[in-house]
Amino acid sequence: MRTPSSIDAIDATRCPLCGEENRCAMETARETGEPQPPCWCMATDFRNAPLASLPAASRGKACICARCAAGAPAAAIQN
């Protein structure tokens, strides 16, 4: 797993909290120019997201991932 401190430049396709892919449809649309269905984040409850730990340099530049939005720790990933 990549850690936020290992990310030298802001990568809008990665979660600024855990470094995993954020699967943001809006970013995909921006990068490809192809319309996308509504992003998962439009219907997500962010109440449990650890937004206070979001690095200031990443705010407004990269979406957090669904796992971080739910407040689940990285160890909770199920493959």
C-alpha positions as a Markdown table, in Angstrom:
| # | Residue | x | y | z |
|---|---|---|---|---|
| 1 | Met | 0.0 | 0.0 | 0.0 |
| 2 | Arg | 1.2 | 3.5 | -0.8 |
| 3 | Thr | 1.2 | 5.9 | 2.0 |
| 4 | Pro | 0.2 | 9.6 | 1.6 |
| 5 | Ser | 3.7 | 10.6 | 2.6 |
| 6 | Ser | 5.2 | 8.6 | -0.3 |
| 7 | Ile | 3.2 | 10.6 | -2.9 |
| 8 | Asp | 5.5 | 13.3 | -4.2 |
| 9 | Ala | 3.0 | 15.0 | -6.6 |
| 10 | Ile | -0.8 | 14.9 | -6.1 |
| 11 | Asp | -2.3 | 12.2 | -8.2 |
| 12 | Ala | -6.0 | 12.9 | -8.6 |
| 13 | Thr | -6.7 | 9.2 | -9.3 |
| 14 | Arg | -5.5 | 8.2 | -5.8 |
| 15 | Cys | -6.9 | 8.7 | -2.4 |
| 16 | Pro | -4.9 | 11.3 | -0.5 |
| 17 | Leu | -5.5 | 9.4 | 2.8 |
| 18 | Cys | -4.4 | 5.9 | 1.9 |
| 19 | Gly | -2.9 | 6.2 | -1.6 |
| 20 | Glu | -5.2 | 3.6 | -3.2 |
| 21 | Glu | -7.2 | 4.2 | -6.3 |
| 22 | Asn | -10.2 | 6.4 | -5.7 |
| 23 | Arg | -12.1 | 5.3 | -8.8 |
| 24 | Cys | -13.5 | 8.9 | -9.3 |
| 25 | Ala | -15.7 | 9.0 | -12.3 |
| 26 | Met | -15.4 | 12.8 | -12.5 |
| 27 | Glu | -11.6 | 12.5 | -12.7 |
| 28 | Thr | -11.9 | 9.8 | -15.4 |
| 29 | Ala | -14.1 | 12.0 | -17.4 |
| 30 | Arg | -11.7 | 14.9 | -17.0 |
| 31 | Glu | -8.7 | 12.7 | -18.1 |
| 32 | Thr | -10.4 | 10.9 | -21.0 |
| 33 | Gly | -13.0 | 13.5 | -22.2 |
| 34 | Glu | -15.5 | 10.6 | -22.2 |
| 35 | Pro | -18.8 | 11.1 | -20.3 |
| 36 | Gln | -19.1 | 8.8 | -17.3 |
| 37 | Pro | -22.0 | 7.7 | -15.2 |
| 38 | Pro | -22.5 | 9.5 | -11.9 |
| 39 | Cys | -19.6 | 8.9 | -9.5 |
| 40 | Trp | -20.0 | 6.6 | -6.5 |
| 41 | Cys | -19.3 | 9.6 | -4.3 |
| 42 | Met | -22.5 | 11.3 | -5.2 |
| 43 | Ala | -24.5 | 8.8 | -3.2 |
| 44 | Thr | -22.1 | 8.1 | -0.4 |
| 45 | Asp | -22.4 | 9.1 | 3.3 |
| 46 | Phe | -19.1 | 10.8 | 4.3 |
| 47 | Arg | -20.0 | 11.1 | 8.0 |
| 48 | Asn | -17.4 | 8.5 | 9.1 |
| 49 | Ala | -14.6 | 9.8 | 6.8 |
| 50 | Pro | -11.5 | 11.0 | 8.6 |
| 51 | Leu | -11.5 | 14.3 | 6.7 |
| 52 | Ala | -9.6 | 16.1 | 9.5 |
| 53 | Ser | -6.5 | 13.9 | 8.6 |
| 54 | Leu | -6.7 | 14.9 | 4.9 |
| 55 | Pro | -3.4 | 16.7 | 4.0 |
| 56 | Ala | -4.0 | 20.4 | 3.4 |
| 57 | Ala | -2.1 | 20.2 | 0.1 |
| 58 | Ser | -4.6 | 17.5 | -1.2 |
| 59 | Arg | -7.8 | 19.3 | -0.3 |
| 60 | Gly | -9.9 | 20.0 | -3.3 |
| 61 | Lys | -7.4 | 18.2 | -5.6 |
| 62 | Ala | -8.0 | 14.5 | -5.1 |
| 63 | Cys | -11.0 | 12.5 | -4.0 |
| 64 | Ile | -10.8 | 10.1 | -1.1 |
| 65 | Cys | -11.6 | 6.4 | -1.8 |
| 66 | Ala | -14.9 | 4.6 | -0.9 |
| 67 | Arg | -13.1 | 2.7 | 2.0 |
| 68 | Cys | -11.8 | 5.9 | 3.5 |
| 69 | Ala | -15.1 | 7.7 | 3.0 |
| 70 | Ala | -16.7 | 4.9 | 5.1 |
| 71 | Gly | -14.1 | 5.4 | 7.8 |
| 72 | Ala | -12.8 | 1.8 | 7.3 |
| 73 | Pro | -9.1 | 1.2 | 8.2 |
| 74 | Ala | -6.7 | 0.0 | 5.5 |
| 75 | Ala | -6.5 | -3.4 | 7.2 |
| 76 | Ala | -10.2 | -3.9 | 6.5 |
| 77 | Ile | -9.7 | -4.4 | 2.7 |
| 78 | Gln | -11.1 | -7.8 | 1.7 |
| 79 | Asn | -9.8 | -9.4 | -1.5 |
